[in-house]
Amino acid sequence: MRDASTTQKDRGMNSATLEDVLRIYGIENWGTGYFSINRDGHLAVHPANGDARVADVYELVRELIDKRKLTPPFVLRFPQILAAQLQRLCLAYESAAKQFEFTGGHFPVFPMKVNPRREVVEEFLREGRKQSVGVECGSKAELYASLSLEQPADSLLVCNGFKDETFLRLASLGVQAGKRVVIVVEKLNELKMALEVADETGALPWIGLRAKLYSKGSGKWASSGGESAKFGLTTSEILECVHLLQAAGKIDSLKLLHFHIGSQITDVKRVKNAMKEAARVYAKIRQMRVAVEYLDIGGGLGVDYDGSKTTFDGSVNYSVEEFANNVVYTIKTVCDDEQVPHPHLVTESGRVMTAYHTLFVTEIRDEIETFAEDIPTVAVDDDDPQVIFELKSQLDDISIKNYREYYHDALDQKDELHTQFNLGLVSLEDRAKGEVLFWEICAKASQFAHQAETDEPEFDELKRILATKYLCNFSVFRSAPDSWAINQLFPIMPIHRLNERPTDFATLVDVTCDSDGCIDRFVDLKDVKQVLELHKFDDQPYFVALFLTGAYQEVMGSHHNLFGHPTEAQVVIDTDGRYHITKLIAGSRIADMLSFAKYDKQQCLENFQRQIAVQVTAGRIDQARATEAVKQYELSANGSTYLE
């Protein structure tokens, strides 16, 4: 642990450098007050927005490496940020209710699908005892785990997703355990099964009906809502459910109306439209003398990943407070118009609750050259082909006044070089010489375009092509799968040397043997950057962090190439500004991933021993080398799946 407290005034770095770094990485736009840069040029994490307590992330990483003898990559989990986000959500709805004289309560539930890790779910329940925080589950495994958790007595256990009889029997066990279980009916047959199971067990959970609204959300998940949505009951099906419950004498068990218009809603206007429609459905059901008490508005509260505060897919044009105000005001207005009681609001906000609380830290291990920049400028002699002379002349004469023309000429000369090579008119040495000259021209043209502050697509593309490829010790598929799968943008920046201006343009490649294992899209306030500004890699340890990875990434990550879970550290920041590593979870070993892939470790060892024995019998290796080989093979099973 280390005292890392600092303020803006006592930062020892040059103010112009700090301004440049803040502009480049946008930390003050997307960090929501949880992240800053300290006087040493290190990334700092705060347990709450604007809290003076901080943890120096670089010092924390060095402790894990130097004192704990662990190797990156690391997941750093800050549970206090979970608590801060929950408090912000609850306060937003509490303030909105007071402002608009809304008489219904607020019952947040945490959706396990977003991050089902036990320490995450338990932190919400522990922190949310006063706010009646419950749990939402969407599968039998999640329900099974939920039944074991200690919840506040008046909180809800909301069961979404498609259900079979086993699911419904598990839910009835929750009722017997004293939990307020709500079965959200997704299709008509589920209600019939639920009534049958209740007759057998004598325990009927509360019933919720998911309405299929006409309104849609916005962004990547807009298709989650609307008439073609995967989940939800049509109006006629809702009425049929009401009639079934009335006929069974169980209408009093209908307690909740549910809807969901999609995750990461980018535009607050879509929220207003959906709330208006859902509130009207709720009101009409209440007017049928059905005492529905809860209106579950689902998830959708988004995260501003790029800090632009727009309707771009990676952003949202509202705050948590504005979202809550729109929800409460719209529902209250409709209910007053229809003269029905205000419902209790149930929220399933998971992404905004969990995204901020984890950092993923990886180390740059090497530089993959795009072109031979370390080769000295080639010498041209009288025997070289004319195309080489032309390229050398362009390299010598290129300037800020002619770089466009010379760059275009160099493209033509490169084509001519390859044409002549294919015809056998130039040698392999000539081709290599010409390619070095061409890439040097490109590098100079890119520098001149940057100086001229040009905004031309061809030079943006050239910058991307010339960008350094840094090999990072991680798997995109394991630790940031949405970056690969749906082009999700995550803020990325170094955790140290932030008192220096970054001079390199780079993209990141992972250690998997997959060409898709790279990150080449980065957040920017006005656009999506194709390169990331980083400091020149000088063979000294250099660490970068991926931010806002706490939602979905841990549970959706794959074991591509059998890369396993990174080492995880849970960190709490004390009142005196010192951090404490309260929990360490070792990363996956090779043996763990063998087991995952259904290999038996002992059988692998015996098979390898058998093959080595064959080589000894054939006289290809001696017994001493054979014994050592078997020993090394056995020890390797305990190694990390990542580079060490």
C-alpha positions as CSV (number, residue, x, y, z in Angstrom):
1,M,0.0,0.0,0.0
2,R,1.1,3.6,-0.7
3,D,0.0,7.1,0.1
4,A,-0.8,8.4,-3.4
5,S,-2.9,11.5,-2.4
6,T,-2.4,14.5,-4.6
7,T,-4.3,17.6,-5.8
8,Q,-4.3,19.5,-9.0
9,K,-2.2,22.3,-7.5
10,D,0.7,20.1,-6.3
11,R,1.2,18.2,-9.5
12,G,4.8,18.7,-10.5
13,M,4.4,18.4,-14.3
14,N,4.4,21.2,-16.9
15,S,0.8,22.6,-17.2
16,A,1.1,22.6,-21.0
17,T,2.1,18.9,-21.0
18,L,-0.8,18.1,-18.7
19,E,-3.2,19.9,-20.9
20,D,-2.0,18.0,-24.0
21,V,-2.2,14.6,-22.2
22,L,-5.8,15.4,-20.9
23,R,-6.8,16.4,-24.4
24,I,-5.3,13.3,-26.1
25,Y,-6.8,10.7,-23.7
26,G,-10.0,12.6,-22.7
27,I,-9.9,11.2,-19.2
28,E,-11.9,14.2,-17.8
29,N,-14.6,13.5,-20.4
30,W,-15.3,9.8,-19.8
31,G,-13.7,9.3,-16.4
32,T,-16.7,10.6,-14.4
33,G,-14.4,11.8,-11.7
34,Y,-13.0,8.4,-10.9
35,F,-9.7,8.8,-12.7
36,S,-7.1,11.5,-12.8
37,I,-3.3,12.1,-13.3
38,N,-1.1,12.7,-10.2
39,R,2.0,14.8,-9.8
40,D,4.2,11.9,-10.8
41,G,2.5,11.5,-14.1
42,H,0.8,8.3,-13.0
43,L,-2.8,7.3,-13.4
44,A,-4.8,7.7,-10.1
45,V,-8.1,6.1,-9.2
46,H,-10.6,7.8,-6.8
47,P,-13.2,5.7,-4.8
48,A,-15.9,8.3,-5.6
49,N,-16.5,11.2,-8.0
50,G,-14.1,14.0,-6.9
51,D,-13.0,12.1,-3.8
52,A,-9.6,13.3,-2.5
53,R,-8.5,9.7,-1.7
54,V,-6.6,8.1,-4.5
55,A,-4.7,5.0,-5.5
56,D,-1.6,5.3,-7.7
57,V,-2.2,2.6,-10.3
58,Y,1.4,2.5,-11.5
59,E,2.6,2.0,-7.9
60,L,-0.1,-0.7,-7.4
61,V,1.1,-2.5,-10.5
62,R,4.7,-2.3,-9.5
63,E,3.8,-3.8,-6.1
64,L,2.0,-6.7,-7.7
65,I,5.1,-7.4,-9.9
66,D,8.0,-6.6,-7.5
67,K,6.6,-7.6,-4.1
68,R,3.9,-10.2,-5.0
69,K,6.0,-11.7,-7.8
70,L,3.0,-11.7,-10.2
71,T,3.1,-11.0,-14.0
72,P,0.6,-8.9,-16.1
73,P,-2.0,-8.8,-17.3
74,F,-4.0,-7.7,-14.3
75,V,-7.7,-7.0,-13.6
76,L,-7.8,-4.3,-10.9
77,R,-11.2,-4.2,-9.2
78,F,-12.3,-1.2,-7.1
79,P,-15.5,-2.2,-5.2
80,Q,-15.9,1.3,-3.8
81,I,-16.7,2.6,-7.3
82,L,-19.5,0.0,-7.4
83,A,-20.9,1.5,-4.2
84,A,-20.5,5.0,-5.5
85,Q,-22.4,4.3,-8.8
86,L,-25.2,2.6,-6.8
87,Q,-25.5,5.6,-4.5
88,R,-25.6,7.9,-7.5
89,L,-28.4,5.9,-9.2
90,C,-30.5,5.8,-6.0
91,L,-30.0,9.4,-5.2
92,A,-31.0,10.4,-8.8
93,Y,-34.4,8.6,-8.5
94,E,-34.9,9.9,-4.9
95,S,-34.3,13.4,-6.0
96,A,-36.5,13.0,-9.1
97,A,-39.3,11.7,-6.9
98,K,-39.1,14.7,-4.6
99,Q,-38.9,17.2,-7.4
100,F,-41.9,15.8,-9.3
101,E,-44.0,14.6,-6.2
102,F,-43.8,11.0,-7.3
103,T,-45.2,8.8,-4.6
104,G,-43.9,5.4,-5.8
105,G,-40.7,3.9,-4.4
106,H,-37.6,2.8,-6.2
107,F,-36.4,-0.8,-6.2
108,P,-33.1,-1.3,-8.0
109,V,-32.1,-4.9,-9.0
110,F,-28.7,-5.8,-10.2
111,P,-28.8,-7.9,-13.5
112,M,-26.4,-10.8,-13.0
113,K,-25.8,-11.2,-16.7
114,V,-23.7,-7.9,-16.7
115,N,-21.1,-9.3,-14.2
116,P,-22.1,-12.4,-12.3
117,R,-18.9,-12.5,-10.2
118,R,-19.9,-13.2,-6.6
119,E,-17.8,-10.3,-5.2
120,V,-19.6,-7.9,-7.5
121,V,-23.1,-9.1,-6.7
122,E,-22.5,-9.2,-3.0
123,E,-21.0,-5.7,-3.0
124,F,-24.2,-4.4,-4.5
125,L,-26.4,-6.2,-2.0
126,R,-24.2,-5.2,1.0
127,E,-24.1,-1.6,-0.1
128,G,-27.8,-1.5,-1.0
129,R,-29.3,-2.7,2.2
130,K,-30.9,0.7,2.8
131,Q,-32.0,1.1,-0.8
132,S,-33.8,-2.3,-1.0
133,V,-31.4,-3.5,-3.8
134,G,-32.3,-6.9,-5.2
135,V,-31.1,-9.2,-8.0
136,E,-32.3,-10.0,-11.5
137,C,-31.5,-13.4,-13.0
138,G,-32.1,-14.8,-16.5
139,S,-31.1,-18.4,-16.3
140,K,-31.3,-21.4,-13.9
141,A,-27.7,-21.0,-12.9
142,E,-28.1,-17.4,-12.1
143,L,-31.3,-18.1,-10.2
144,Y,-29.6,-20.9,-8.2
145,A,-26.8,-18.5,-7.2
146,S,-29.3,-15.8,-6.4
147,L,-31.2,-18.0,-4.0
148,S,-28.1,-18.3,-1.8
149,L,-27.6,-14.6,-1.5
150,E,-28.6,-12.5,1.5
151,Q,-31.0,-9.8,0.2
152,P,-32.9,-7.0,2.1
153,A,-36.3,-8.3,3.2
154,D,-38.3,-6.0,0.9
155,S,-36.0,-6.3,-2.2
156,L,-37.0,-8.2,-5.3
157,L,-35.6,-11.3,-7.0
158,V,-36.7,-10.7,-10.6
159,C,-36.6,-13.8,-12.9
160,N,-36.3,-12.9,-16.6
161,G,-35.6,-15.0,-19.6
162,F,-37.3,-18.1,-21.0
163,K,-38.3,-20.7,-18.3
164,D,-38.9,-24.4,-18.1
165,E,-40.5,-26.3,-15.2
166,T,-37.2,-26.7,-13.4
167,F,-36.7,-23.0,-13.5
168,L,-40.1,-22.5,-12.0
169,R,-39.6,-25.0,-9.3
170,L,-36.4,-23.3,-8.3
171,A,-38.3,-20.0,-8.1
172,S,-40.8,-21.6,-5.8
173,L,-38.0,-22.6,-3.5
174,G,-37.1,-18.9,-3.3
175,V,-40.6,-18.2,-2.1
176,Q,-40.3,-20.8,0.6
177,A,-37.0,-19.2,1.6
178,G,-38.9,-15.9,2.2
179,K,-37.7,-14.1,-0.9
180,R,-40.0,-11.8,-2.9
181,V,-39.6,-13.7,-6.2
182,V,-41.1,-12.3,-9.3
183,I,-41.6,-14.5,-12.4
184,V,-41.6,-12.3,-15.4
185,V,-43.8,-14.1,-18.0
186,E,-42.1,-14.0,-21.5
187,K,-44.7,-16.2,-23.3
188,L,-48.2,-17.4,-22.4
189,N,-47.2,-21.0,-21.8
190,E,-44.9,-19.9,-18.9
191,L,-47.8,-18.6,-17.0
192,K,-49.7,-21.9,-17.4
193,M,-46.6,-23.8,-16.2
194,A,-46.2,-21.5,-13.2
195,L,-49.8,-22.1,-12.1
196,E,-49.3,-25.8,-12.4
197,V,-46.1,-25.8,-10.4
198,A,-47.7,-23.6,-7.8
199,D,-50.6,-26.1,-7.3
200,E,-48.0,-28.8,-6.7
201,T,-45.7,-26.9,-4.4
202,G,-48.1,-24.5,-2.7
203,A,-45.7,-21.6,-3.4
204,L,-46.6,-19.2,-6.1
205,P,-44.1,-16.4,-6.8
206,W,-45.3,-13.0,-7.7
207,I,-46.2,-12.7,-11.4
208,G,-44.8,-10.1,-13.8
209,L,-45.8,-9.6,-17.5
210,R,-43.3,-8.3,-20.0
211,A,-44.9,-6.0,-22.5
212,K,-43.7,-5.9,-26.1
213,L,-43.8,-2.1,-26.7
214,Y,-44.0,-0.4,-30.0
215,S,-41.2,2.0,-28.8
216,K,-37.6,1.2,-29.5
217,G,-34.3,2.3,-28.0
218,S,-31.3,3.6,-29.9
219,G,-27.8,2.5,-30.6
220,K,-26.4,-1.0,-31.1
221,W,-29.2,-2.7,-29.2
222,A,-32.2,-0.9,-30.6
223,S,-33.6,-4.2,-32.0
224,S,-34.1,-5.3,-28.4
225,G,-37.3,-3.3,-28.4
226,G,-40.1,-2.8,-30.8
227,E,-42.7,-5.2,-32.3
228,S,-40.1,-7.6,-33.6
229,A,-38.3,-7.9,-30.2
230,K,-37.2,-11.3,-29.0
231,F,-39.0,-11.0,-25.6
232,G,-42.4,-9.7,-24.6
233,L,-46.1,-10.3,-24.8
234,T,-48.4,-8.6,-27.3
235,T,-51.4,-6.7,-26.0
236,S,-53.7,-9.6,-26.7
237,E,-51.4,-12.0,-24.8
238,I,-51.3,-9.6,-21.8
239,L,-55.1,-9.6,-21.7
240,E,-55.1,-13.4,-21.9
241,C,-52.7,-13.6,-19.0
242,V,-55.0,-11.4,-16.9
243,H,-57.9,-13.6,-17.8
244,L,-56.0,-16.8,-16.9
245,L,-55.1,-15.4,-13.5
246,Q,-58.6,-14.3,-12.8
247,A,-60.0,-17.7,-13.8
248,A,-57.5,-19.4,-11.5
249,G,-58.3,-17.0,-8.6
250,K,-54.7,-15.8,-8.6
251,I,-55.1,-12.3,-10.0
252,D,-53.7,-10.8,-6.7
253,S,-50.3,-12.4,-7.6
254,L,-49.9,-10.1,-10.6
255,K,-47.7,-7.5,-9.2
256,L,-45.4,-6.2,-11.9
257,L,-45.4,-5.0,-15.5
258,H,-42.0,-5.2,-17.2
259,F,-40.5,-3.8,-20.4
260,H,-37.1,-3.4,-21.9
261,I,-36.2,-1.4,-25.0
262,G,-32.5,-2.2,-25.2
263,S,-29.1,-1.8,-23.6
264,Q,-27.0,1.3,-23.9
265,I,-29.7,3.7,-25.0
266,T,-27.9,6.6,-26.6
267,D,-30.7,9.1,-27.0
268,V,-32.9,10.3,-24.1
269,K,-35.8,11.1,-26.4
270,R,-36.2,7.3,-26.9
271,V,-36.5,6.9,-23.1
272,K,-39.3,9.4,-22.9
273,N,-41.3,7.7,-25.7
274,A,-40.9,4.3,-24.1
275,M,-41.9,5.5,-20.6
276,K,-45.0,7.2,-21.9
277,E,-46.2,4.0,-23.7
278,A,-45.3,1.7,-20.8
279,A,-47.0,4.0,-18.3
280,R,-50.1,4.0,-20.4
281,V,-50.2,0.2,-20.5
282,Y,-49.7,0.1,-16.7
283,A,-52.5,2.6,-16.2
284,K,-55.0,0.6,-18.4
285,I,-54.2,-2.6,-16.4
286,R,-54.8,-0.7,-13.2
287,Q,-58.1,0.5,-14.5
288,M,-59.1,-3.1,-15.0
289,R,-59.0,-3.4,-11.2
290,V,-55.8,-5.3,-11.3
291,A,-53.5,-4.1,-8.4
292,V,-50.2,-4.1,-10.3
293,E,-47.8,-2.3,-8.0
294,Y,-44.4,-2.4,-9.8
295,L,-43.3,-1.0,-13.1
296,D,-40.0,-2.6,-14.2
297,I,-38.4,-0.3,-16.8
298,G,-35.5,-2.8,-17.5
299,G,-32.0,-1.6,-18.3
300,G,-30.8,0.7,-20.9
301,L,-29.1,3.4,-18.9
302,G,-25.9,3.9,-20.9
303,V,-22.2,4.7,-20.3
304,D,-20.4,7.5,-22.1
305,Y,-17.5,5.5,-23.3
306,D,-15.9,8.3,-25.4
307,G,-17.0,11.3,-23.3
308,S,-18.6,13.1,-26.2
309,K,-22.1,13.2,-24.7
310,T,-23.7,12.5,-28.0
311,T,-26.0,9.9,-29.6
312,F,-23.0,8.1,-31.0
313,D,-23.0,4.3,-30.3
314,G,-20.2,4.7,-27.8
315,S,-21.8,7.6,-26.0
316,V,-25.1,8.9,-24.4
317,N,-26.6,12.4,-24.6
318,Y,-27.8,12.4,-21.0
319,S,-26.6,11.9,-17.4
320,V,-27.8,9.4,-14.8
321,E,-29.8,12.3,-13.2
322,E,-31.4,13.4,-16.5
323,F,-32.3,9.8,-17.3
324,A,-34.0,9.4,-13.9
325,N,-35.8,12.8,-14.2
326,N,-37.2,11.8,-17.6
327,V,-38.4,8.4,-16.3
328,V,-40.1,9.8,-13.2
329,Y,-41.7,12.8,-14.8
330,T,-43.1,11.0,-17.8
331,I,-44.6,8.1,-15.7
332,K,-46.0,10.5,-13.1
333,T,-47.6,12.6,-15.8
334,V,-49.3,9.7,-17.5
335,C,-50.5,8.2,-14.2
336,D,-52.0,11.5,-13.0
337,D,-53.7,11.9,-16.4
338,E,-55.2,8.3,-16.1
339,Q,-56.0,8.8,-12.4
340,V,-54.1,5.7,-11.2
341,P,-51.6,5.3,-8.3
342,H,-48.0,5.9,-9.1
343,P,-46.1,2.6,-9.4
344,H,-43.0,1.5,-7.6
345,L,-40.2,1.7,-10.1
346,V,-37.9,-1.2,-10.7
347,T,-34.6,-0.5,-12.5
348,E,-32.2,-3.1,-13.9
349,S,-29.3,-0.8,-14.6
350,G,-26.2,-3.0,-14.8
351,R,-23.8,-1.5,-17.4
352,V,-23.6,1.9,-15.7
353,M,-23.3,0.3,-12.3
354,T,-20.3,-1.9,-13.1
355,A,-18.4,-0.5,-16.1
356,Y,-16.2,1.9,-14.1
357,H,-15.1,-0.3,-11.3
358,T,-12.5,-2.4,-13.1
359,L,-9.3,-1.5,-15.0
360,F,-7.5,-4.0,-17.2
361,V,-3.8,-3.4,-17.2
362,T,-1.5,-5.0,-19.8
363,E,2.2,-4.6,-20.6
364,I,3.7,-3.7,-24.0
365,R,6.2,-6.5,-24.7
366,D,7.6,-5.6,-28.1
367,E,7.3,-3.5,-31.2
368,I,6.2,-5.0,-34.5
369,E,7.7,-2.9,-37.3
370,T,5.3,-1.7,-40.1
371,F,8.4,-1.0,-42.2
372,A,12.1,-1.1,-41.8
373,E,12.5,2.2,-40.0
374,D,15.7,1.1,-38.2
375,I,17.6,0.3,-41.4
376,P,19.9,3.2,-42.4
377,T,18.9,5.2,-45.5
378,V,20.0,3.1,-48.5
379,A,22.8,4.1,-50.8
380,V,21.9,4.5,-54.5
381,D,24.6,3.7,-57.0
382,D,24.9,3.9,-60.8
383,D,23.9,0.3,-61.3
384,D,20.5,0.8,-59.7
385,P,17.3,0.7,-61.8
386,Q,15.7,4.0,-62.8
387,V,12.8,3.4,-60.4
388,I,15.3,3.5,-57.5
389,F,16.7,6.8,-58.6
390,E,13.2,8.3,-58.9
391,L,12.3,7.2,-55.3
392,K,15.7,8.5,-53.9
393,S,15.1,11.8,-55.6
394,Q,11.6,12.1,-54.2
395,L,12.9,11.3,-50.7
396,D,15.6,14.0,-50.9
397,D,13.3,16.7,-52.2
398,I,10.0,16.1,-50.3
399,S,8.9,19.1,-48.2
400,I,5.8,20.6,-46.6
401,K,5.0,22.4,-49.9
402,N,5.1,19.3,-52.2
403,Y,4.4,16.3,-49.9
404,R,1.0,15.5,-51.6
405,E,2.4,15.4,-55.1
406,Y,5.5,13.4,-54.0
407,Y,3.5,11.0,-52.0
408,H,1.3,10.3,-55.1
409,D,4.4,9.9,-57.2
410,A,5.9,7.5,-54.8
411,L,2.7,5.3,-55.0
412,D,3.2,5.1,-58.7
413,Q,6.9,4.3,-58.3
414,K,6.1,1.5,-55.9
415,D,3.6,0.0,-58.4
416,E,6.3,0.2,-61.1
417,L,8.9,-1.4,-58.8
418,H,6.6,-4.4,-58.2
419,T,5.7,-4.7,-61.8
420,Q,9.4,-4.8,-62.8
421,F,10.1,-7.4,-60.1
422,N,7.3,-9.6,-61.4
423,L,8.8,-9.3,-64.9
424,G,12.2,-10.3,-63.6
425,L,13.7,-6.9,-64.4
426,V,14.9,-6.0,-60.9
427,S,16.5,-8.1,-58.3
428,L,15.3,-9.0,-54.8
429,E,18.0,-6.6,-53.4
430,D,16.6,-3.8,-55.7
431,R,13.1,-4.5,-54.5
432,A,14.1,-4.3,-50.8
433,K,16.0,-1.0,-51.5
434,G,13.0,0.5,-53.3
435,E,10.6,-0.5,-50.5
436,V,12.8,1.1,-47.8
437,L,12.9,4.3,-49.9
438,F,9.1,4.2,-50.4
439,W,8.3,3.8,-46.7
440,E,10.7,6.6,-45.8
441,I,8.8,8.9,-48.2
442,C,5.5,7.8,-46.6
443,A,6.8,8.6,-43.2
444,K,8.0,12.1,-44.2
445,A,4.7,12.7,-46.1
446,S,2.7,11.7,-42.9
447,Q,4.9,14.0,-40.8
448,F,4.3,17.0,-43.1
449,A,0.6,16.3,-43.3
450,H,0.5,16.3,-39.5
451,Q,2.4,19.6,-39.3
452,A,0.0,21.1,-41.9
453,E,-2.9,19.9,-39.8
454,T,-4.5,18.5,-42.9
455,D,-7.8,16.7,-42.7
456,E,-7.5,14.4,-45.7
457,P,-8.7,10.8,-45.5
458,E,-5.7,9.5,-47.5
459,F,-3.2,10.9,-44.9
460,D,-5.4,9.6,-42.0
461,E,-5.2,6.2,-43.7
462,L,-1.4,6.6,-44.2
463,K,-1.0,7.4,-40.5
464,R,-2.9,4.2,-39.7
465,I,-0.7,2.2,-42.0
466,L,2.5,3.6,-40.6
467,A,1.4,3.3,-37.0
468,T,3.6,1.3,-34.8
469,K,2.1,-2.1,-33.8
470,Y,2.7,-2.7,-30.1
471,L,2.5,-6.3,-28.9
472,C,0.6,-6.4,-25.7
473,N,0.5,-9.3,-23.2
474,F,-3.2,-10.0,-23.3
475,S,-6.0,-11.6,-25.4
476,V,-8.6,-9.3,-26.8
477,F,-11.0,-12.2,-26.9
478,R,-10.6,-12.9,-23.2
479,S,-10.5,-9.4,-21.7
480,A,-12.2,-7.1,-24.2
481,P,-14.4,-9.3,-26.3
482,D,-16.8,-6.6,-27.3
483,S,-13.9,-4.7,-28.9
484,W,-13.6,-7.5,-31.4
485,A,-17.3,-8.7,-31.6
486,I,-19.2,-5.4,-31.9
487,N,-16.5,-2.7,-32.3
488,Q,-17.1,-1.4,-28.8
489,L,-14.8,1.4,-27.9
490,F,-13.0,1.4,-24.6
491,P,-10.9,4.3,-23.4
492,I,-7.2,3.2,-23.4
493,M,-4.2,5.1,-22.1
494,P,-0.8,4.5,-20.4
495,I,-0.8,4.4,-16.6
496,H,2.6,6.2,-16.3
497,R,4.9,8.7,-18.2
498,L,1.9,11.0,-18.3
499,N,4.1,13.9,-17.6
500,E,5.6,13.4,-21.0
501,R,4.1,14.1,-24.4
502,P,3.4,10.9,-26.3
503,T,5.1,11.0,-29.7
504,D,4.2,7.6,-31.2
505,F,1.1,6.7,-33.2
506,A,0.2,3.1,-32.5
507,T,-2.3,0.2,-32.6
508,L,-2.3,-2.7,-30.2
509,V,-2.0,-6.4,-31.1
510,D,-2.5,-9.2,-28.6
511,V,-0.7,-12.5,-28.1
512,T,-3.2,-14.7,-29.8
513,C,-2.5,-16.3,-33.2
514,D,-5.5,-14.5,-34.7
515,S,-5.3,-11.6,-37.1
516,D,-8.5,-10.2,-35.4
517,G,-6.6,-10.0,-32.1
518,C,-5.9,-6.3,-32.3
519,I,-7.4,-3.0,-31.2
520,D,-7.2,-0.3,-33.9
521,R,-10.2,2.0,-33.0
522,F,-9.9,4.4,-30.1
523,V,-12.1,6.9,-28.4
524,D,-12.0,10.5,-29.4
525,L,-14.2,13.5,-28.5
526,K,-15.2,14.3,-32.1
527,D,-14.5,11.0,-34.0
528,V,-13.1,7.5,-33.7
529,K,-9.3,7.5,-33.9
530,Q,-7.6,4.7,-35.8
531,V,-4.3,5.2,-33.9
532,L,-3.5,5.8,-30.2
533,E,-0.9,8.3,-29.1
534,L,1.7,6.5,-26.9
535,H,5.2,7.1,-25.7
536,K,8.1,5.6,-27.6
537,F,8.7,2.0,-26.4
538,D,12.3,1.9,-25.1
539,D,12.5,-1.7,-23.8
540,Q,11.6,-0.5,-20.3
541,P,8.3,-1.7,-18.8
542,Y,5.4,0.2,-20.3
543,F,1.9,-0.4,-19.1
544,V,-1.4,0.6,-20.6
545,A,-4.9,0.3,-19.2
546,L,-8.3,-0.5,-20.8
547,F,-11.1,1.3,-18.9
548,L,-14.8,0.8,-18.3
549,T,-14.4,-3.0,-18.8
550,G,-16.4,-4.0,-15.7
551,A,-19.7,-4.6,-17.7
552,Y,-20.1,-7.8,-19.7
553,Q,-16.4,-8.3,-20.6
554,E,-15.5,-10.7,-17.8
555,V,-18.4,-13.0,-18.4
556,M,-18.4,-12.8,-22.2
557,G,-14.7,-13.3,-22.7
558,S,-13.6,-16.5,-24.5
559,H,-10.7,-18.9,-24.0
560,H,-9.5,-18.5,-27.6
561,N,-6.0,-20.1,-27.9
562,L,-6.6,-21.3,-24.3
563,F,-5.6,-18.0,-22.8
564,G,-7.1,-17.9,-19.4
565,H,-8.3,-15.4,-16.8
566,P,-5.7,-12.7,-15.8
567,T,-4.6,-12.3,-12.3
568,E,-7.1,-10.2,-10.3
569,A,-6.6,-7.8,-7.5
570,Q,-9.3,-6.2,-5.4
571,V,-8.3,-2.8,-4.1
572,V,-9.8,-0.6,-1.4
573,I,-8.7,2.9,-0.7
574,D,-8.6,3.9,2.9
575,T,-9.6,7.2,4.5
576,D,-6.0,8.1,4.9
577,G,-5.4,7.9,1.1
578,R,-3.6,4.5,1.2
579,Y,-4.7,1.6,-0.9
580,H,-5.0,-1.9,0.4
581,I,-5.0,-5.1,-1.7
582,T,-7.8,-7.0,0.0
583,K,-8.0,-9.9,-2.3
584,L,-5.8,-11.6,-4.9
585,I,-7.0,-14.2,-7.3
586,A,-4.3,-15.9,-9.3
587,G,-4.6,-16.0,-13.1
588,S,-5.3,-19.3,-14.9
589,R,-2.4,-21.7,-15.2
590,I,-1.8,-23.9,-18.2
591,A,-3.1,-26.9,-16.2
592,D,-6.4,-25.0,-15.6
593,M,-6.9,-24.5,-19.3
594,L,-6.0,-28.1,-20.1
595,S,-8.8,-29.1,-17.7
596,F,-11.2,-26.6,-19.4
597,A,-10.5,-28.2,-22.8
598,K,-11.0,-31.7,-21.3
599,Y,-7.4,-32.8,-21.2
600,D,-6.2,-34.8,-18.3
601,K,-3.0,-33.4,-16.9
602,Q,-1.6,-36.7,-15.8
603,Q,-2.5,-38.4,-19.0
604,C,-0.7,-35.6,-20.9
605,L,2.4,-36.2,-18.8
606,E,2.3,-40.0,-19.3
607,N,1.9,-39.6,-23.1
608,F,4.8,-37.2,-23.3
609,Q,7.0,-39.5,-21.2
610,R,6.1,-42.3,-23.6
611,Q,7.2,-40.3,-26.6
612,I,10.5,-39.3,-24.8
613,A,11.2,-42.9,-24.0
614,V,10.9,-43.8,-27.7
615,Q,13.6,-41.2,-28.4
616,V,15.9,-42.7,-25.7
617,T,15.4,-46.2,-27.0
618,A,16.3,-45.0,-30.5
619,G,19.4,-43.4,-29.2
620,R,18.4,-39.9,-30.2
621,I,18.7,-38.4,-26.7
622,D,20.3,-39.8,-23.5
623,Q,18.6,-40.6,-20.3
624,A,19.7,-37.4,-18.5
625,R,18.3,-35.2,-21.2
626,A,15.1,-37.3,-21.2
627,T,14.6,-36.9,-17.5
628,E,15.1,-33.2,-17.7
629,A,12.7,-32.8,-20.6
630,V,9.9,-34.7,-18.7
631,K,10.6,-32.5,-15.6
632,Q,10.4,-29.3,-17.6
633,Y,7.1,-30.5,-19.3
634,E,5.6,-31.2,-15.9
635,L,6.6,-27.9,-14.4
636,S,5.3,-26.0,-17.4
637,A,1.7,-26.9,-16.5
638,N,2.0,-24.5,-13.5
639,G,3.0,-21.6,-15.7
640,S,0.8,-18.7,-16.9
641,T,-1.0,-18.9,-20.2
642,Y,0.3,-15.4,-21.0
643,L,3.9,-14.3,-21.7
644,E,6.1,-14.3,-18.6
